[in-house]
Amino acid sequence: MRVGILGSGLMGGKLGTLFARAGHDVVFSYARDPKKLDRLAREAKGNAQAGTPRDAAHAADAGLLAALAAKAPGIRVVSAFGTVPSEVLFGVFETRNQPRRPSLVYCGDDSDAKEVAARLIRDVGFDPVDAGPLRIARYLEPFTLLMGQLAYEGDRGPELAYRLEWFGPQSESRNPGGA
């Protein structure tokens, strides 16, 4: 899959690197320092390159808009990856073949876009949990604040992830494979 990264800061840079290492074609764009884009592409150790936002968006199967969604009206948006600190991403990726993965909640209105997001979430090493339509993103924001509080204000560090589990006879039908 070709993934365009529009916003190559902490989260965009790390996710783009992991997408490339998972076998996707990645184009990094939109950073304050163009040299950073070249460095990210080089260090991704996969099929990654630096480019302009136009390069990243051209023929992309998926685009990661890190804090830029408001600048792209009319696109199919899925809210994902905001509920974990960027510092945990590489650790989760390294353990992605373990049977029990940390969860990652996502939401959106377009089913095709949500399928793409779920695949990318799995490729990075998380178990995707579909929280429903995009309007649910407003409920993810307080959870994100809680995760930030625990990660950055606590004494255990920012490498923090979470795991959601269902119990009871219908647990498999409620969240089959996380998709």
Phi, psi and chi 1 to 4 in degrees:
 res  aa     phi    psi   chi1   chi2   chi3   chi4
   1 MET       -  142.7  179.4 -178.0  -35.6      -
   2 ARG   -95.1  123.1 -179.0  178.9  162.2   92.1
   3 VAL  -119.4  123.2 -178.4      -      -      -
   4 GLY   -96.2  129.4      -      -      -      -
   5 ILE  -104.8  112.7  -53.7  -64.6      -      -
   6 LEU  -109.7   96.7  -67.9  107.3      -      -
   7 GLY   114.4   89.3      -      -      -      -
   8 SER  -104.5   48.5  -63.4      -      -      -
   9 GLY   -83.8 -148.6      -      -      -      -
  10 LEU   -56.6  -55.6  -74.2  175.2      -      -
  11 MET   -71.8  -49.3 -172.3   65.8   80.3      -
  12 GLY   -61.8  -41.3      -      -      -      -
  13 GLY   -64.0  -44.4      -      -      -      -
  14 LYS   -70.4  -44.1  -71.8  177.0 -177.9  176.3
  15 LEU   -65.4  -41.3  -74.9  170.9      -      -
  16 GLY   -60.1  -41.2      -      -      -      -
  17 THR   -61.0  -45.1  -64.9      -      -      -
  18 LEU   -68.8  -37.6  -65.2  176.7      -      -
  19 PHE   -61.4  -42.4  -65.9  154.3      -      -
  20 ALA   -64.2  -43.1      -      -      -      -
  21 ARG   -67.5  -23.1  -69.3 -179.0 -176.4  174.1
  22 ALA   -84.3    0.2      -      -      -      -
  23 GLY   104.0    6.4      -      -      -      -
  24 HIS   -90.7  154.5  -60.5  -71.3      -      -
  25 ASP   -83.8  125.5  -63.0  -28.0      -      -
  26 VAL  -125.6  138.0  172.8      -      -      -
  27 VAL  -120.7  116.5  178.6      -      -      -
  28 PHE   -85.1  136.0  -69.6  100.9      -      -
  29 SER  -148.7  171.5   73.4      -      -      -
  30 TYR    57.6   78.8 -160.8   75.1      -      -
  31 ALA  -134.1  155.8      -      -      -      -
  32 ARG   -64.1  -30.5  -70.0 -172.0  178.8  115.9
  33 ASP  -119.1  112.4 -179.7    8.3      -      -
  34 PRO   -58.0  -27.3  -19.1   27.3      -      -
  35 LYS   -65.2  -30.5  -68.2  178.0 -174.7  174.7
  36 LYS   -63.1  -39.6  178.2 -178.9 -178.9  179.1
  37 LEU   -61.8  -44.4  -62.4  175.3      -      -
  38 ASP   -61.9  -42.0  -68.6  -30.6      -      -
  39 ARG   -64.1  -44.8  179.9 -177.6   51.0   79.2
  40 LEU   -59.4  -45.8  -76.2  169.7      -      -
  41 ALA   -61.9  -41.6      -      -      -      -
  42 ARG   -66.7  -45.2 -150.6  174.3   33.7 -104.5
  43 GLU   -77.0  -14.4  -68.2  175.6   -2.4      -
  44 ALA   -65.9  -23.4      -      -      -      -
  45 LYS    55.2   37.3  -61.9  179.3 -176.9  163.2
  46 GLY  -146.9 -158.6      -      -      -      -
  47 ASN   -88.6   78.3 -167.8   11.1      -      -
  48 ALA  -126.4  150.8      -      -      -      -
  49 GLN  -147.5  160.7   60.4 -175.1  -19.3      -
  50 ALA   -91.9  150.0      -      -      -      -
  51 GLY  -167.1 -174.9      -      -      -      -
  52 THR   -85.7  166.3   65.5      -      -      -
  53 PRO   -56.3  -35.0  -29.6   37.4      -      -
  54 ARG   -63.2  -43.7 -179.8 -175.5 -153.9  105.4
  55 ASP   -60.0  -42.7  -63.5  -27.1      -      -
  56 ALA   -65.6  -38.4      -      -      -      -
  57 ALA   -80.3  -28.3      -      -      -      -
  58 HIS   -63.5  121.6 -179.2   71.6      -      -
  59 ALA    59.8   20.8      -      -      -      -
  60 ALA   -75.5  137.3      -      -      -      -
  61 ASP   -79.9  -28.3  -62.5  -56.5      -      -
  62 ALA  -148.0  148.7      -      -      -      -
  63 GLY  -128.6  136.6      -      -      -      -
  64 LEU  -101.9  115.9  175.2   73.0      -      -
  65 LEU  -103.8   96.0  -59.7  172.1      -      -
  66 ALA   -84.5   98.5      -      -      -      -
  67 ALA    70.2   16.2      -      -      -      -
  68 LEU  -117.8    5.4  -61.9  173.4      -      -
  69 ALA   -57.2  -33.5      -      -      -      -
  70 ALA   -66.3  -20.4      -      -      -      -
  71 LYS   -88.8    1.8  -64.3 -174.2 -177.4 -125.3
  72 ALA  -130.5   69.3      -      -      -      -
  73 PRO   -65.3  148.5   23.0  -30.0      -      -
  74 GLY    88.4   -0.2      -      -      -      -
  75 ILE   -88.9  161.7   62.1  168.2      -      -
  76 ARG   -85.4  115.1  -60.7  179.0  -57.8  168.4
  77 VAL  -105.9  135.5  174.0      -      -      -
  78 VAL  -125.5  129.1  175.1      -      -      -
  79 SER   -88.1  120.0  175.1      -      -      -
  80 ALA  -155.3  160.4      -      -      -      -
  81 PHE    72.2   -5.7  -66.5  105.9      -      -
  82 GLY   -79.0  -13.2      -      -      -      -
  83 THR   -93.2    6.4   57.4      -      -      -
  84 VAL  -129.7  146.8  -65.5      -      -      -
  85 PRO   -69.1  146.3  -11.6   21.8      -      -
  86 SER   -62.0  -25.2   66.8      -      -      -
  87 GLU   -64.5  -19.0  -69.7   85.6   -8.9      -
  88 VAL   -89.5  -13.9   77.4      -      -      -
  89 LEU   -60.3  -46.1  -64.1  174.4      -      -
  90 PHE   -66.4  -37.9  -75.2  105.3      -      -
  91 GLY   -63.7  -41.9      -      -      -      -
  92 VAL   -64.7  -43.0  169.8      -      -      -
  93 PHE   -60.3  -42.2 -177.2   76.1      -      -
  94 GLU   -64.0  -25.9  -70.2  170.4    9.3      -
  95 THR  -108.8   20.7   60.7      -      -      -
  96 ARG   -64.1  -17.7   69.1 -169.5  176.9  -78.0
  97 ASN   -91.4    4.0  -65.3  -38.3      -      -
  98 GLN   -73.4  149.1  -60.9  -63.9  -41.1      -
  99 PRO   -66.5  -33.6   16.8  -24.0      -      -
 100 ARG  -105.1  116.2  -73.1  176.7   47.6  115.0
 101 ARG  -109.4  155.1  -60.8  169.2  149.2 -150.4
 102 PRO   -67.9  153.9   15.4  -20.3      -      -
 103 SER   -84.0  160.0  -58.6      -      -      -
 104 LEU  -145.1  117.3 -167.4  102.9      -      -
 105 VAL   -82.3  139.5  177.1      -      -      -
 106 TYR  -143.1  160.2   68.7  102.7      -      -
 107 CYS  -151.9  156.0   60.5      -      -      -
 108 GLY  -179.2  168.8      -      -      -      -
 109 ASP   -99.2  -17.7  -66.7  -27.6      -      -
 110 ASP  -104.6  119.2 -176.2  -84.7      -      -
 111 SER   -64.8  -36.9   60.6      -      -      -
 112 ASP   -65.7  -42.9  -68.1  -23.5      -      -
 113 ALA   -65.0  -35.6      -      -      -      -
 114 LYS   -67.6  -35.1  -74.0  170.9   78.1  169.4
 115 GLU   -63.8  -41.5  -75.6 -179.4   32.7      -
 116 VAL   -63.3  -45.0  170.3      -      -      -
 117 ALA   -61.2  -43.5      -      -      -      -
 118 ALA   -61.9  -39.4      -      -      -      -
 119 ARG   -63.5  -45.6  176.8  178.1  174.1 -165.0
 120 LEU   -64.8  -37.9  -68.4  170.2      -      -
 121 ILE   -61.3  -45.0  -69.8  166.4      -      -
 122 ARG   -63.0  -43.3  -87.0 -171.3 -143.1   92.2
 123 ASP   -61.7  -30.7  -72.9  -11.3      -      -
 124 VAL   -79.8  -20.4  170.8      -      -      -
 125 GLY   119.7    7.2      -      -      -      -
 126 PHE  -100.9  162.7  -69.7   92.3      -      -
 127 ASP   -96.3  110.2  179.2   24.3      -      -
 128 PRO   -70.1  136.7   17.9  -21.4      -      -
 129 VAL  -123.8  111.5  177.5      -      -      -
 130 ASP   -76.5  114.3 -174.3  -16.4      -      -
 131 ALA   -91.7   -1.1      -      -      -      -
 132 GLY   112.6 -150.0      -      -      -      -
 133 PRO   -72.8  165.9   24.9  -31.7      -      -
 134 LEU   -59.1  -28.4 -170.8   59.1      -      -
 135 ARG   -60.0  -19.5   66.8  179.9  170.8   73.9
 136 ILE   -71.2  -16.7  -61.5  -57.4      -      -
 137 ALA   -55.2  -31.2      -      -      -      -
 138 ARG   -62.2  -27.7   74.7  171.2   59.3  178.7
 139 TYR   -83.1  -20.9  -57.4  120.0      -      -
 140 LEU   -74.7  -27.4  -61.7 -177.1      -      -
 141 GLU   -60.6  -45.9  -68.5  173.0   12.2      -
 142 PRO   -64.0  -35.2  -20.6   30.5      -      -
 143 PHE   -64.0  -38.8 -179.0   63.9      -      -
 144 THR   -62.0  -40.8  -60.3      -      -      -
 145 LEU   -62.6  -40.7  -66.9  172.4      -      -
 146 LEU   -62.2  -46.2  170.2   64.6      -      -
 147 MET   -60.6  -41.1  -67.9  -64.4  -71.4      -
 148 GLY   -63.0  -41.8      -      -      -      -
 149 GLN   -59.3  -49.4  172.7   67.5   30.4      -
 150 LEU   -64.7  -40.5  -66.1  171.0      -      -
 151 ALA   -74.5  -42.5      -      -      -      -
 152 TYR  -105.7  -19.7  -59.3  112.4      -      -
 153 GLU  -106.0  -16.6  -60.2  -65.8  -33.6      -
 154 GLY   -79.9  178.7      -      -      -      -
 155 ASP  -102.3    9.3   57.4    0.3      -      -
 156 ARG  -104.5   -4.8  -62.3 -179.5   68.7 -175.9
 157 GLY    95.0  169.3      -      -      -      -
 158 PRO   -86.6    0.0   31.0  -35.8      -      -
 159 GLU   -83.0   73.4  -66.2  174.6  -21.6      -
 160 LEU  -123.0  132.5  174.7   65.5      -      -
 161 ALA  -134.6  173.5      -      -      -      -
 162 TYR  -133.7  162.5   56.1   90.8      -      -
 163 ARG  -135.2  123.1  171.6   99.3 -167.1  127.1
 164 LEU   -99.3  133.5  -58.9  176.8      -      -
 165 GLU  -134.7  140.0  -65.8 -164.0   33.7      -
 166 TRP  -102.2  141.7  -81.5 -103.0      -      -
 167 PHE  -121.8  149.9  -66.5   90.2      -      -
 168 GLY   116.0  174.3      -      -      -      -
 169 PRO   -65.8  -24.7   20.1  -27.9      -      -
 170 GLN  -101.5   15.9  -64.6 -179.1  -17.1      -
 171 SER   -61.2  -36.8   63.2      -      -      -
 172 GLU   -71.4  -37.8  -79.8  -59.1  -48.8      -
 173 SER   -73.1  -23.4   65.3      -      -      -
 174 ARG   -76.9  -30.3  -71.8 -174.7 -159.2  157.5
 175 ASN  -146.5   63.0 -169.3   32.3      -      -
 176 PRO   -69.8  107.0   26.1  -31.0      -      -
 177 GLY    67.5   11.5      -      -      -      -
 178 GLY    78.0   -3.1      -      -      -      -
 179 ALA   -94.3      -      -      -      -      -
